[in-house]
Amino acid sequence: MKRAHTRVQRLAKTDAPLSEFRTAVSLHSHTNCSQEKLDFLPRYIEFHRIPVVTPLIKSELKKYEEKNGKALDFGRAYWTPPVNPRMVFESETEQIRNLGLTAFVSITDHDTIAAPLWLRAKMPDIWSPLSVEWSVPFGGNVFHMGVHNLPPNRASEIMDELAHCTANPSPERIGDLFAMLQGFADLLIVFNHPCCNFVRVGAKKHWASLRQFVAMYGQWIHGLELNGMRPWIENEQVQHLAGVYDMPMVAGGDRHGCAPNAMLNLSHDETWGEFVARIRVDRQNDILILPEYEEPIRVRELATAADVLRRYPHHPPGQRRFTDRIFGEVEGYSWHPLSFYWDGGDGQPCWLSPVVSAVVAIGSDSFRPILRCLFSRGGPNYSSEATSTLMES
């Protein structure tokens, strides 16, 4: 078997067009078809520590806990990104074409292929693979697999099997599904953000379950993801992991807002199948890191938060306000948007509107130079060893 080889190229804003390559492949984007859990929010609020905003939110959450005898359960809420499949596909395609390359765009929402199916129904002149970010519970942890280009004639059946495994996981069933997916030659399986401990199981348990997972299923995983929304120190851990297990790396942007992905894959070939074969068979890949990735990660996260909370007057009714895009489960009701509970009742809490306005303002382009200066003091996304134009693993 050939040794894995990944080139990671950093693009400066002044660089010449990438004439060596023919295509760029955008992987791992999220649309309004994706249900994103809100249980991360308390940690997010504490991490960013926005003056005035963070103390106010923490104070109101404390009041809620004192009044109700328990903390607000964010696990009973989720949000959806503000961008629809067309918006994601067109912005990713435009970014790649501006680089002088042909575009392939693979959207992977959480455990659903609704977005690529929508694209095939509404935009029949374009091609986008039927892809998904599959949640795989394992060893008390949960890992995310980017499964790209499901066969159309079996996509619905396969999605049912993946969903059943997510709900009722077993090591044997996970292996069977990996082996089945491996049988489709043009299908690509990427281990998304492997070093990110989303479930908060504790560092020791996360790394132990991660090593066990790769040992058991690594033969069917085609690449480890360098993630465009994770800090560089974590992506360096992915590089180390790729070296230990002799696996190629694959770029995934992981966008949830309006900005296009900050990492792309480059290819000398013209077809999706040739791109996949170069990773699966040749075990090689070229990754392009765009200048946007050099922004401090906190600046980019706040920009995404502003995108999520911003009002979109041209969206269809029922999708324009953040209260239309955040859903909660309240006793006696099934899942409904916040607007369902607030529009017909006492309205949203009085303190929430100024908080939302503040986050939208802070995350806007006009505030970005100030945030860049403030947050860059904590260190750039790149380590000193990672700033060279070309790195190899």
Buried (B, 14 or more C-beta within 10 A) or exposed (E): EEEBBBBBBBBEEEEEEBEEBBBBBBBBBBBBBBBBBBBEBBEEBEEBEBEEBBEBBBEBBEEEEEEEEEEBEBEBBBBBBBBBBBBBBBBBBEBBEEBEBBBBBBBBBBBBBBBBBBBBEEBEEBEBBBBBBBBBBBBEBBBBBBBBBBBEEEBEEBBEBBBEBBEEBEEEEBBEBBEEBBEBEBBBBBBBBBBBBBBEBEEEBBBBBBBBBBEBBBEBBBBBBBBBBBBBBBBBBBBEBBEEBBBBBBBBBBBBBBBBBBBBBBBEBEBBEBBBBBBBEEBBBBBBBBEBBBBBBBBBBBBBBBBBBBEBEEBEEEBBBBBBBBBBBEEEEEEEBBBBBBEEEEEBEEEBEEBBEBBBEBBBEEBBEEBBEEBBEEEBBBEEEBEEEEBEB
